[in-house]
Amino acid sequence: MDKLLQPFQSMLGVAGRFLLGLYFVLPGISKIIGFDGTTQYMIEHGVPLAAALLPITIVLQIGGGAALIVGWQTRAMALMLAGMTVAINLFMHDFWNVYEGLSQAHETQNLLKHLILIFYLKIILAQPWMLPVKLLAYPKAKLEIQKWVT
């Protein structure tokens, strides 16, 4: 089975990195658009220094997601995004607390979704075929997979 999938591993790695990166970029952008509402949501959930942490979160989500997409510092970005996702889960998707207007089932679903996301970020940490793709400036703009050096 490995031999069958081997030709597709680099393509799957790029697609996986792109989708994971996009998963962080889009919420980062939505936090800019809904900055005041997100700040209030963070305060309601007891996030300390919400006004200071939100801009940092936005930069980490957009910057880290974009870095994953282009394959820059892939392992470091995956580790940073996994850690940030754990922190977000502890504060923002705390299904064990009840908030007016929020469904515990929805928060539980978000927590589980983020745990799966952390799992996939850890795959990036472990799998060489998920690592950077370098766009070379050849006339036909070929993609070349960088060799992973351990």
C-alpha positions as CSV (number, residue, x, y, z in Angstrom):
1,M,0.0,0.0,0.0
2,D,2.9,2.4,0.8
3,K,4.3,1.9,-2.7
4,L,0.9,2.7,-4.2
5,L,0.6,6.0,-2.2
6,Q,4.3,7.0,-2.4
7,P,3.9,9.0,-5.6
8,F,1.1,11.0,-4.1
9,Q,2.6,11.6,-0.7
10,S,4.2,15.0,-1.5
11,M,1.0,16.2,-3.2
12,L,-1.1,15.0,-0.2
13,G,1.4,16.7,2.1
14,V,1.0,20.0,0.3
15,A,-2.8,19.7,0.2
16,G,-2.9,18.9,3.9
17,R,-0.6,21.8,4.8
18,F,-2.7,24.1,2.7
19,L,-6.0,23.1,4.3
20,L,-4.6,23.2,7.8
21,G,-3.1,26.6,7.1
22,L,-6.3,27.9,5.7
23,Y,-8.1,26.6,8.8
24,F,-6.1,29.2,10.8
25,V,-5.9,32.0,8.3
26,L,-9.7,32.3,7.9
27,P,-10.5,32.6,11.6
28,G,-7.7,35.1,12.0
29,I,-9.3,37.3,9.3
30,S,-12.7,36.9,10.9
31,K,-11.3,38.0,14.2
32,I,-10.1,41.2,12.5
33,I,-13.6,41.8,11.1
34,G,-15.3,41.0,14.3
35,F,-12.6,42.4,16.6
36,D,-14.9,44.0,19.2
37,G,-17.3,41.0,19.4
38,T,-14.3,38.6,19.7
39,T,-12.8,40.7,22.5
40,Q,-16.1,40.6,24.3
41,Y,-16.4,36.9,23.8
42,M,-12.9,36.4,25.3
43,I,-13.8,38.6,28.3
44,E,-17.0,36.6,28.9
45,H,-14.9,33.4,28.9
46,G,-12.5,34.8,31.5
47,V,-9.5,35.2,29.2
48,P,-7.0,37.4,31.0
49,L,-5.7,40.4,29.0
50,A,-8.1,39.7,26.2
51,A,-7.5,43.1,24.5
52,A,-3.8,42.4,24.4
53,L,-4.0,38.7,23.5
54,L,-6.5,39.1,20.6
55,P,-4.0,41.0,18.3
56,I,-1.3,38.4,19.2
57,T,-3.8,35.6,18.3
58,I,-4.6,37.2,15.0
59,V,-1.0,37.5,14.0
60,L,-0.2,33.9,15.1
61,Q,-3.3,32.5,13.3
62,I,-2.7,34.4,10.0
63,G,1.0,34.3,10.0
64,G,1.3,30.7,11.2
65,G,-1.4,29.5,8.8
66,A,0.2,31.3,5.9
67,A,3.6,29.8,6.9
68,L,2.1,26.3,6.9
69,I,0.6,27.0,3.4
70,V,3.9,28.0,1.9
71,G,5.9,25.5,3.8
72,W,8.1,28.0,5.8
73,Q,9.3,26.6,9.2
74,T,6.6,24.0,8.9
75,R,7.5,22.0,12.1
76,A,7.9,25.2,14.2
77,M,4.6,26.6,12.9
78,A,2.7,23.3,13.5
79,L,4.1,23.2,17.1
80,M,3.1,26.8,17.8
81,L,-0.4,26.4,16.3
82,A,-0.9,23.2,18.3
83,G,0.1,25.0,21.5
84,M,-2.1,27.9,20.7
85,T,-5.1,25.6,19.9
86,V,-4.7,23.9,23.3
87,A,-4.7,27.4,25.0
88,I,-7.8,28.4,23.0
89,N,-9.6,25.2,23.9
90,L,-8.9,25.7,27.7
91,F,-10.4,29.2,27.6
92,M,-12.8,29.5,24.7
93,H,-14.3,26.1,24.3
94,D,-14.8,25.2,27.9
95,F,-17.8,23.0,27.6
96,W,-17.7,22.3,31.3
97,N,-18.9,25.8,32.0
98,V,-22.4,27.0,31.0
99,Y,-22.8,30.4,29.3
100,E,-26.0,32.1,28.4
101,G,-26.7,31.7,24.7
102,L,-24.1,29.0,24.1
103,S,-24.7,25.4,23.6
104,Q,-22.6,23.0,25.7
105,A,-23.0,20.4,22.8
106,H,-21.6,23.0,20.4
107,E,-18.6,23.8,22.7
108,T,-17.9,20.1,23.2
109,Q,-17.9,19.6,19.4
110,N,-15.5,22.5,19.0
111,L,-13.2,21.0,21.6
112,L,-13.2,17.6,19.9
113,K,-12.7,19.2,16.5
114,H,-9.6,21.1,17.9
115,L,-8.2,17.9,19.4
116,I,-8.4,16.3,16.0
117,L,-6.7,19.4,14.5
118,I,-3.9,19.1,17.1
119,F,-3.5,15.5,16.0
120,Y,-3.1,16.5,12.4
121,L,-0.6,19.2,13.4
122,K,1.4,16.6,15.2
123,I,1.4,14.5,11.9
124,I,3.2,17.5,10.3
125,L,5.8,17.3,13.1
126,A,6.4,13.6,12.4
127,Q,6.1,13.1,8.7
128,P,8.8,14.3,6.4
129,W,6.5,14.2,3.3
130,M,4.4,17.0,4.9
131,L,7.4,19.3,4.9
132,P,8.2,22.3,2.7
133,V,7.7,22.5,-1.0
134,K,10.0,25.0,-2.8
135,L,8.7,26.9,-5.8
136,L,11.6,27.2,-8.2
137,A,11.9,30.1,-10.6
138,Y,12.1,27.9,-13.7
139,P,10.3,28.9,-16.9
140,K,7.5,26.4,-16.1
141,A,7.6,27.1,-12.4
142,K,8.1,23.5,-11.3
143,L,7.6,22.3,-7.8
144,E,10.4,20.5,-6.1
145,I,10.1,18.7,-2.8
146,Q,12.9,19.5,-0.4
147,K,14.8,16.5,1.0
148,W,14.2,16.0,4.7
149,V,17.5,15.9,6.6
150,T,17.3,14.3,10.0
